[in-house]
Amino acid sequence: MRKSNAEAAETRKRILATASGLFLNNGISATAIADVMSACGLTQGGFYRHFTSKEHLVADASAVAFDYIVANLDELTRGKPPREAIELIVFHYLRQQQSEDSRMLCPLANLSTELGHADQQVKEVVTAGYSRFVKMFAAHLMRLDYQDFMGLAESIVSIIVGAVSLSRMADDQALIDTITGNAEHTVRLLLQRSATQAVLAAPRP
């Protein structure tokens, strides 16, 4: 029985990894349950041993996607000074479409239109994923003594997610580079302005 449970858990993990990649690359609506199971080398009839519905699969596959990208960005910035860590996260997030690892695609930027029409369980996962990105930036900003580190983190996430969403619609690399470059510049200006405001607001001796 224990072996059977372990095999079922491994199969479920494989389905989730496959579904996550298919959804992020092809879209949720364009990816049927049959597509996912076929890509795993499994029959469609086995799907309901692991999931209650496609929405259940989308929710869990999105959670897997967030786990992967957040873990990789955490590893990338481990031990780095906070400002360098922020710059690295922004740089790699904005260039996720060019990454050799397609698992670095983020649901927020790549599935935003479809996720907006998703059911509650999917929206809860997406909201939690957004919060994880905000907290990631906030942790570094707090170390830099920004007063409104949560608000600043939320602004940065909005900028980079929006930039990637726009760059997905661009039809040439020059425009993509402009969009990502402008996003990086805007984040830098935002950090500088917030730092200046903090200095001006500080009590004078």
N, C-alpha and C positions, 0 to 999 in steps of 0.2 A: 504493500500500500504506500509506504514511504517513497519507494521508487516511482510509483505512478504519480504521486503528488509532485515530486520533483520534476518529472517529465512534463507534467501539465504546466507547471510554473515556467519551465524553460520555453515551452511552446508559446505560452501567453506573452512572454518577454519578446520572443521573436516576432510575433504578430504585431506587437506594439511598435517595435523598432521599424518594421517594414511599413506599417501604416503611417507612422510619423513622417518617414521619408517621402512616401507617395503623396500624402496630403500637402506637404510643404512644397513639393516640386510640381505637382499637377493640379492641386486644388482639392477641396473637400467634395464638392458636388461632382466633379469629374472622376472621382475615385470611388468605385463601388466596393461593397464588401467582397464581392467575387474577385475583384482585382487584387485586393489585399491577400486573400487566402490563396489565390493562384500564385502570387509572387512568393508566398511562403512554401509553396508545394503542398498545400493542404486543400481539402474539399470545403466547399462553402457550408456544408452541413455541420462541420465542427466548430463553426464560429460561435454558436450560442452556448457552447460549453464554457466559454470564457467571457462573453459579453452579452448584455441584455438587448442591445440595440446599436445601431451605427453611432448614435449620439454618445453612448457610453464609450465606444471605441475612440471617437474624436476627442472626448474629454481626457481619457487616459493617455492617448498618443500625444496630445498637446502637453500634458504634464511631463511626459518623457522628453519631449523636445526642450522644454524649459530646463529640466534637470541637466541635460547634456550641455547646453550652451552656457548656463550659469556656472557649472562645474569647470568648464574649460576656461572661462574668463577668470574665475577665481584662481585657477592654477597658473594662468598666464601672469597674473599680477601678484602672486604670492611673494612677500618680502620686498616688494617695490615701494618706494616713497609714494605717498598718497597722490600727489599731482601727476606723477608719471603713470601711476595705476589708472587714473581717470583717463589720461590721454591714450593709453593702450586699449582700454575698453572701448572708447569712442572710435578709435582707428579701426579696430577689428570688427566691431559691430557694423560700422558703415560699409565695410568691404566684405560682408558675409556672402554676397552673391559671387564674389571672385574666389572664395575659399575652396580649396581642394576637398574639404570635408563638407559635404552637403548637409550634414547633421548640425552644422553651425547656423542654419537658417532659423530665424526666429518667427514663431507664430504671430506675434504682434504686428510685424512688418509685412509678412508674406501672406497672411490669411485674414487680415483685418476686415475686409469687406464681407467675407463669408462668416466670420466669427460674430459679427454684429447681428446676424440673424440666427445665431445658434440658440439652443435651448439653455435653460438655467444652469445645468450642471457643467456645460462647456464654458459658459461665461464666468462661472466661479473659478474655474481653473485658469482662465485667461487673466482674470483680475488678480489672482494670486501670483501669476507669472509677472505681471506688470509690477506688483508690489516688491517682488524679489529684485528686479532691476533697480527700482527706486532705492531700496535698502542697500544694495551693493554700492551705488554711488554715494548715498548718504553716509555710509561708514567711512569712506575716504574723505569726504568733505568735512565731516565732524573732526577728523584728525587735523585738518587745516584751519580749524577754528572759525568756519563760516557760521554765522548766527542762524540763518534760516536754511540749514543744510537739507532739510526735508523738501522744502519748496524748491530749492535750487536743483536737487536731485530729480524731482518731478519734471522740471523744465528741461533738463538735459535728456531725460528719457523721451519726452515728447518730441524734442528736436531730432534725435537720431532715428527714432522709429518712423517719424514722418519723412525724413530724408530717404530712408531705405525704401519706404512705400513708393515715393516719387521716382526713385532711381529704377525701380522695377518696370516702370512704364516708359522709361527713356529708350530710344531706339539707336543711340550711338554712344560710344564710350566717352566722347568729349563732354556730352551733357551729363552723363553719370558722374564723371570726375568733378564737374562744376557743382553739382548738387551735394556730393559728399564733402568737397572742399569748403563750400559755404557753410555746411553744418558744423564742420570742425572749427571754422573761424568764429561762428556764432557762439559755440560752446566756450571758446577761449575768451571772447569778449564778455560773455556772461560771468565767467569766473573772475575776470579782472574787475568788472564793474561791481560785483558783489564784495570783492575784497576791498575796493576803494571805499565803498559805502560803509563797510565795517570800521575802517580806519577813521573816517570822518565822524562816525557815531560814537567812537570811543571817548570816554571822559578824559578831559585834559588835566594834567597835573597842576 
